[in-house]
Amino acid sequence: MTGDNQSMIIEFILVGFSNLGDLQILLFFIFLLVYLTTLMANTTIMTVIRLDRALHTPMYFFLFVLSCSETCYTLVIVPKMLTNLLSSNPTISYYGCAAQLYFFVGLACTNCFLIAVMGYDRYVAICNPLNYMLIVSRMTCTLLVLVSGFCGFLISVVVNILVFSVPFCASNRINHFFCDISPVIKLGCTDTNLKEMVIFFLSILVLLVPFVLIFISYVFIVSTILKISSLEGQRKAFATCASHLTVVIVHYGCASFIYLRPTSLYSSDKDLLVAVTYTVITPLLNPLVYTLRNKEVKVALRKVLNRYSLPKTI
């Protein structure tokens, strides 16, 4: 009977913003504008890093990969959300939901690890500058990125198996605008406590462990910076970390609020707002922070624009 009931569900209804009525049209245009700006900003960051040789350093290599990952991350969530905002029947197929959850979790975990790797890069650059290029070599950078992606998607495979091995025989209405872990697993009609404990442990592994490593890195970074006798030197050293630290606080703050707690505490309205932040706003924040607060990127952007601008007519 359980197998028959589970096989009956071929699609899910994404309740999401359906209770907002006509406001959905306004949300559509707001989210569309933010989404297009995000794509343009991340594409600009990647293009500038690719074209300007002055930015061919480990720090900007990691930023390039993060921008690429963030772009793919938004592609997994936002287009479907925009489509559903204009639909009277916002649905997603069973396999579409599984695929969305897989890529969402995989890319989200990869981003967490990448941000931690960028923290390590800043630690080496400030605390061991003489051996920086030797320690953070091109091969090391590539290996760190590959390991981050492999671990991220390996965790995603485990999460997907745990979530979609649950028989869905009660309801197919997901109280969210995309297939997130808690809203989907809550639809199960069997005891999911053990599965939720495993997912919670994985969330700790993905969020708290990298955050603690970043925190330790910044303890050494601050200690090293305070030993610099020149105030100007201290200011420049802090400036190289400010962008990364801003991204760390926003990224880990939002993710921890959602995933470092039991599923029973899931609150649809409050969590919906936070989910919009980390799926729509945060991917835009990263390129803006690194562009507006980073002198090297701004200089490189001007150089690229001047190089590829149309020739002036005489």
PyMOL commands that set and color helices and strands:
alter all, ss='L'
color gray80, all
select helices_A, chain A and resi 2-8+18-20+23-51+53-55+58-85+94-127+129-135+138-164+181-185+193-226+231-259+263-265+268-292+295-308
alter helices_A, ss='H'
color red, helices_A
select strands_A, chain A and resi 11-14+91-93+173-174
alter strands_A, ss='S'
color yellow, strands_A
deselect
rebuild
show_as cartoon
